[in-house]
Amino acid sequence: MAAGLTIREARSAVGTMRKVAARLAVEGTPGRSHSGRAKARDCRRYTPAEVAVIATAYRSRKPAYKVLAANLVRAGLVAAA
């Protein structure tokens, strides 16, 4: 949503990026996601460098998703420097 996408679009893009991460064998670290009163869920936490690798391999058709991927790569490179 911070990238200007709707919730549905953001979920779609992130779901596809998770598939790309699995294909690239980028593991991340296991974690727990707590959201208010909701039940805690298992999650994976990725470093900015890992996110940059995933976003580089991510290929999308929508221009908004391409902008999202470019921003993630840029943020990962800045954090790694």
N, C-alpha and C positions, 0 to 999 in steps of 0.2 A: 504494500500500500504506500510505503514511503517513496517508491519509485514511480508513483502515479498510476499504478494498476489497480483494478478492482480486486476484491477479495478472490473472486472466482478465477481471474486471470493469474493472480499471484500464486494461488494454489496449483494451478495447472503448470506454470513455469517451474515451480519448486519440485513438483512431482516428477517432471521430466528430468530435472537436474539430479534428483536422487537416483533415477535410472542410469544416468550418465556416470554418476559416482560409482555405482555398482559395477558398471561395465569397465571402468578404468581401475577398479580395485582400490579406490580411495576409501579407507575405512573410517577415518574420524575417530573420536573417542566416545564411548558410550556415556550417556547421561540420563537424567530424569527431568522431565518438563513439568513444572508446577504452574497452574494457571488458576489463581483465586481459589474458589471452593471446588473446582473440578478435580477429578481423579488424576493423580500423577501418571504421566505416560513416559515410556522409554523413548529416547531420541538419540541422535548422533550429533556431536558437535564437531564442526570443522574449523581448522585454522584459516586465517585469511589467505594464506598461500594455497591451501587445498581448494578453497572456494574459487580462487583464480584459475587453477588447473581445470576444475569442473566447468566453469563458465567459458573457458577457452574452447573446450570440446563440445559445448552445448550449441546445437544448430537449431535455429527456429525460423519460422516463416513470417511471423508478425513483427513489424518494425518496433513495436513497444517492447517485445521480448528481447530483440537484438540490443536495444538501448539498455535494458536491464542487465544483460550479460556483459556488455561493455563497461558499465559502471561497476559491476562486481570484479571484473578483471583489474580495472584501474584501482579500486580500493584495495585489492589484494596485493598489488605491486607496491602501492604506497606503504602499506603496513609492513611488508617484508623488507623494505629498504631501511 
